[in-house]
């Protein structure tokens, strides 16, 4: 049975992504393409930025076999050098 996890990417500074450098923008584009690929594989259900007034962060919901698979996805994500990922198991009901 698949498990669901929430991943949250918090940037390495409070002003990110509003003041991204050109290099960071390239990394974030690669990040988006990487996660779109994981969507096609059926591992990522949804992802994107959350415009929280306290600070923007990235959020994704994954459906995987185990937590090790989540950490493998994060380890290979180009954006993991731009911030810190938080991971949490989620009890999920999905609409058919």
TIVOVO-830142 format. One record per atom (N, C-alpha, C): residue in one letter; y, z, x. Coordinates in steps of 0.05 Angstrom, whole numbers, padded with zeros to 5 digits, always signed. Layout:
BEGIN
AYZX/...
***
This chain:
BEGIN
X-00024+00000+00017/X+00000+00000+00000/X+00025+00000+00018/X+00044-00017+00011/X+00069-00019+00026/X+00086+00006+00022/X+00101+00013+00043/X+00120+00035+00041/X+00148+00023+00043/X+00167+00037+00032/X+00195+00028+00033/X+00211+00047+00050/X+00229+00036+00066/X+00246+00051+00083/X+00275+00041+00080/X+00294+00059+00082/X+00322+00053+00083/X+00330+00054+00113/X+00344+00033+00122/X+00355+00034+00149/X+00385+00033+00146/X+00398+00049+00162/X+00428+00050+00162/X+00437+00046+00190/X+00454+00026+00194/X+00465+00020+00221/X+00494+00030+00221/X+00499+00050+00237/X+00526+00061+00240/X+00538+00051+00266/X+00561+00038+00265/X+00573+00026+00289/X+00580+00047+00310/X+00584+00037+00334/X+00589+00055+00357/X+00618+00065+00358/X+00634+00056+00338/X+00662+00067+00336/X+00670+00065+00307/X+00688+00082+00298/X+00695+00083+00270/X+00709+00058+00260/X+00721+00043+00277/X+00736+00019+00269/X+00719-00006+00267/X+00694-00004+00276/X+00676-00027+00274/X+00668-00031+00245/X+00668-00054+00234/X+00670-00080+00244/X+00698-00093+00244/X+00718-00077+00236/X+00745-00088+00234/X+00757-00099+00260/X+00748-00089+00282/X+00759-00097+00308/X+00738-00108+00327/X+00719-00123+00315/X+00697-00135+00332/X+00709-00153+00353/X+00697-00152+00377/X+00703-00171+00398/X+00688-00197+00392/X+00695-00218+00406/X+00680-00243+00403/X+00651-00240+00409/X+00644-00225+00430/X+00616-00220+00437/X+00602-00205+00415/X+00615-00185+00404/X+00603-00169+00382/X+00599-00186+00357/X+00617-00204+00352/X+00614-00222+00329/X+00590-00240+00332/X+00585-00250+00357/X+00561-00266+00362/X+00536-00249+00357/X+00536-00225+00367/X+00513-00207+00363/X+00508-00202+00333/X+00530-00197+00318/X+00527-00192+00289/X+00517-00217+00274/X+00525-00241+00283/X+00514-00265+00271/X+00484-00267+00276/X+00476-00261+00301/X+00447-00261+00308/X+00432-00240+00292/X+00445-00217+00288/X+00433-00195+00272/X+00428-00205+00243/X+00447-00218+00231/X+00444-00229+00204/X+00422-00249+00202/X+00421-00267+00221/X+00399-00287+00222/X+00372-00274+00226/X+00371-00254+00243/X+00346-00240+00248/X+00336-00227+00222/X+00353-00213+00208/X+00345-00199+00184/X+00339-00219+00161/X+00352-00242+00160/X+00345-00263+00141/X+00317-00273+00146/X+00310-00275+00172/X+00283-00283+00179/X+00262-00262+00169/X+00269-00237+00172/X+00251-00215+00163/X+00250-00216+00132/X+00271-00225+00119/X+00269-00228+00090/X+00249-00250+00083/X+00250-00272+00097/X+00231-00294+00092/X+00202-00285+00096/X+00198-00265+00115/X+00172-00254+00120/X+00164-00233+00099/X+00182-00226+00081/X+00177-00206+00061/X+00180-00177+00070/X+00192-00173+00093/X+00195-00146+00104/X+00221-00133+00097/X+00242-00149+00093/X+00268-00138+00086/X+00274-00147+00057/X+00279-00128+00039/X+00285-00135+00012/X+00315-00141+00008/X+00332-00126+00021/X+00361-00129+00018/X+00374-00117+00043/X+00397-00129+00051/X+00412-00117+00072/X+00441-00127+00070/X+00459-00111+00083/X+00487-00120+00084/X+00505-00096+00090/X+00531-00102+00093/X+00550-00081+00099/X+00557-00065+00074/X+00562-00040+00078/X+00571-00022+00056/X+00599-00014+00063/X+00618-00019+00045/X+00646-00014+00051/X+00654+00013+00041/X+00642+00034+00052/X+00648+00061+00045/X+00676+00068+00056/X+00692+00081+00040/X+00719+00089+00049/X+00719+00107+00074/X+00696+00121+00078/X+00694+00138+00102/X+00686+00123+00127/X+00678+00098+00124/X+00671+00081+00146/X+00649+00061+00138/X+00653+00037+00147/X+00634+00015+00141/X+00608+00020+00156/X+00585+00014+00143/X+00560+00015+00157/X+00542-00006+00145/X+00521-00013+00159/X+00501-00032+00150/X+00478-00017+00136/X+00467-00029+00115/X+00445-00016+00101/X+00424-00037+00094/X+00399-00030+00097/X+00377-00047+00090/X+00354-00032+00077/X+00339-00046+00061/X+00314-00034+00050/X+00291-00051+00058/X+00272-00039+00071/X+00249-00053+00082/X+00224-00045+00067/X+00205-00064+00066/X+00179-00059+00054/X+00158-00066+00076/X+00145-00045+00086/X+00128-00048+00110/X+00102-00033+00106/X+00084-00036+00125/X+00059-00021+00125/X+00062+00008+00134/X+00079+00012+00154/X+00083+00039+00164/X+00109+00041+00179/X+00117+00065+00186/X+00143+00070+00200/X+00144+00056+00227/X+00122+00053+00240/X+00122+00040+00266/X+00133+00011+00264/X+00126-00002+00242/X+00136-00029+00237/X+00167-00029+00234/X+00178-00008+00222/X+00207-00006+00219/X+00219-00004+00247/X+00208+00013+00264/X+00219+00016+00291/X+00216-00009+00308/X+00196-00024+00303/X+00193-00050+00317/X+00215-00069+00308/X+00220-00070+00282/X+00241-00088+00272/X+00268-00080+00284/X+00274-00054+00284/X+00299-00044+00295/X+00301-00051+00325/X+00279-00046+00340/X+00279-00051+00369/X+00285-00080+00375/X+00278-00098+00358/X+00282-00127+00363/X+00307-00138+00350/X+00322-00121+00336/X+00347-00129+00323/X+00369-00131+00344/X+00382-00154+00346/X+00404-00157+00366/X+00426-00136+00362/X+00431-00126+00338/X+00453-00108+00333/X+00447-00079+00341/X+00422-00073+00349/X+00417-00045+00355/X+00432-00035+00380/X+00445-00053+00395/X+00461-00045+00418/X+00490-00038+00409/X+00496-00044+00384/X+00524-00039+00375/X+00527-00013+00359/X+00506+00002+00355/X+00507+00026+00340/X+00481+00041+00340/X+00479+00059+00321/X+00455+00075+00318/X+00442+00071+00291/X+00416+00067+00291/X+00402+00064+00266/X+00391+00092+00257/X+00394+00096+00231/X+00381+00119+00218/X+00359+00108+00200/X+00337+00122+00198/X+00314+00112+00183/X+00305+00134+00164/X+00299+00127+00139/X+00288+00146+00120/X+00268+00133+00101/X+00246+00147+00096/X+00226+00138+00077/X+00239+00139+00049/X+00232+00119+00033/X+00243+00118+00006/X+00220+00115-00015/X+00222+00130-00036/X+00204+00127-00059/X+00217+00105-00076/X+00204+00082-00079/X+00217+00060-00092/X+00201+00050-00116/X+00215+00044-00137/X+00204+00029-00160/X+00219+00003-00160/X+00204-00019-00161/X+00215-00045-00159/X+00211-00060-00186/X+00233-00072-00195/X+00232-00088-00220/X+00216-00114-00215/X+00200-00121-00234/X+00183-00145-00231/X+00199-00170-00238/
***
